């Protein structure tokens, strides 16, 4: 399986930006779609964004579309989540995950490897 480690979380003011990174290890990194999920206190884990193996196809949750951008650099075994115009409701623990397939999906059941998460806190 692909092993994932998130970084880049922290405290930011509403309207600001953060960039999350997820470093991956594994020979099959380039053949897996990758995604970001988040979980806020007292809420279920929700899909945020996903990207295909080549980076040519992306999916976004309606709540972040137009504000967040997912990208990947396979040569560096890294996937990113650029978060702009952050809102208080974006506060959550963010997780990156590797999909079972090469194409992006939004269902958590399609992902077989998960990172430990990084905290993003947005203050007003």
C-alpha positions as CSV (number, residue, x, y, z in Angstrom):
1,X,0.0,0.0,0.0
2,X,0.9,3.7,-0.4
3,X,2.0,5.4,2.8
4,X,1.0,9.0,3.3
5,X,2.1,11.8,5.7
6,X,0.3,15.2,5.7
7,X,1.8,18.5,6.6
8,X,1.1,22.2,6.3
9,X,-1.9,22.6,8.6
10,X,-2.1,25.4,11.1
11,X,-3.9,28.5,12.3
12,X,-5.0,31.0,9.7
13,X,-7.3,34.0,9.7
14,X,-10.6,33.9,7.7
15,X,-10.0,34.9,4.2
16,X,-6.4,33.7,4.2
17,X,-4.7,30.7,2.6
18,X,-3.0,27.5,3.5
19,X,-1.3,24.9,1.4
20,X,-1.4,21.3,2.6
21,X,1.1,18.7,1.4
22,X,1.0,15.0,1.5
23,X,4.2,13.0,1.0
24,X,3.8,9.5,-0.3
25,X,5.9,6.4,-0.5
26,X,5.4,3.4,-2.6
27,X,6.3,2.2,-6.1
28,X,2.7,2.5,-7.2
29,X,2.2,6.1,-6.3
30,X,1.8,7.3,-9.9
31,X,-0.9,4.7,-10.7
32,X,-3.3,5.8,-7.9
33,X,-5.8,8.6,-7.8
34,X,-5.4,10.7,-4.7
35,X,-7.8,12.6,-2.6
36,X,-8.3,14.9,0.4
37,X,-11.0,14.4,3.1
38,X,-11.7,16.4,6.2
39,X,-13.5,15.9,9.5
40,X,-14.8,18.6,11.8
41,X,-15.6,18.1,15.5
42,X,-18.9,16.3,15.9
43,X,-19.3,15.7,12.1
44,X,-18.8,12.9,9.7
45,X,-15.8,12.7,7.5
46,X,-16.5,14.4,4.2
47,X,-14.9,14.4,0.7
48,X,-13.0,17.5,-0.3
49,X,-11.1,16.9,-3.6
50,X,-9.5,14.2,-5.7
51,X,-7.2,13.9,-8.6
52,X,-6.4,11.3,-11.2
53,X,-3.1,9.5,-11.5
54,X,-1.9,11.8,-14.2
55,X,-3.4,14.9,-12.7
56,X,-5.6,15.6,-15.7
57,X,-9.0,15.0,-14.0
58,X,-10.1,16.5,-10.7
59,X,-13.2,16.4,-8.5
60,X,-14.2,18.9,-5.8
61,X,-16.9,19.1,-3.2
62,X,-19.4,21.9,-3.8
63,X,-18.4,23.5,-0.6
64,X,-14.8,24.1,-1.7
65,X,-15.2,24.5,-5.5
66,X,-13.6,27.7,-6.7
67,X,-11.6,28.1,-3.5
68,X,-9.5,25.0,-3.2
69,X,-7.1,23.4,-5.8
70,X,-5.7,19.9,-5.7
71,X,-2.5,19.1,-7.6
72,X,0.2,16.5,-7.7
73,X,3.8,16.1,-8.7
74,X,4.4,12.4,-9.2
75,X,8.2,12.9,-9.6
76,X,8.2,14.2,-6.0
77,X,5.6,11.7,-4.8
78,X,3.6,14.6,-3.4
79,X,0.0,15.8,-3.6
80,X,-1.1,19.3,-2.6
81,X,-4.2,21.1,-1.5
82,X,-4.1,24.8,-2.0
83,X,-6.9,26.4,0.1
84,X,-7.8,30.0,-0.5
85,X,-10.5,32.3,0.9
86,X,-10.7,30.1,4.0
87,X,-13.8,30.2,6.1
88,X,-14.5,29.2,9.7
89,X,-16.4,26.2,8.5
90,X,-13.2,24.9,6.8
91,X,-11.8,24.2,10.3
92,X,-11.2,20.4,10.4
93,X,-8.6,17.7,10.4
94,X,-7.6,17.1,6.8
95,X,-6.6,13.7,5.6
96,X,-5.0,12.6,2.3
97,X,-5.8,9.2,0.9
98,X,-4.9,6.9,-2.0
99,X,-7.6,5.5,-4.2
100,X,-7.9,1.9,-5.2
101,X,-8.1,3.0,-8.8
102,X,-6.3,5.4,-11.1
103,X,-9.4,7.6,-11.6
104,X,-10.7,10.0,-9.0
105,X,-13.8,9.2,-6.9
106,X,-15.5,10.9,-4.0
107,X,-16.4,7.9,-1.9
108,X,-14.3,7.1,1.1
109,X,-14.8,3.4,0.5
110,X,-12.8,3.7,-2.7
111,X,-9.7,4.7,-0.8
112,X,-7.4,2.0,0.7
113,X,-4.5,4.1,2.3
114,X,-4.9,7.0,4.7
115,X,-2.6,9.6,6.3
116,X,-2.8,10.5,9.9
117,X,-4.3,14.0,9.3
118,X,-3.3,17.6,9.8
119,X,-5.3,20.2,11.7
120,X,-6.5,23.3,9.9
121,X,-8.0,26.0,12.2
122,X,-9.6,29.1,10.6
123,X,-10.2,32.0,13.0
124,X,-12.4,35.1,12.4
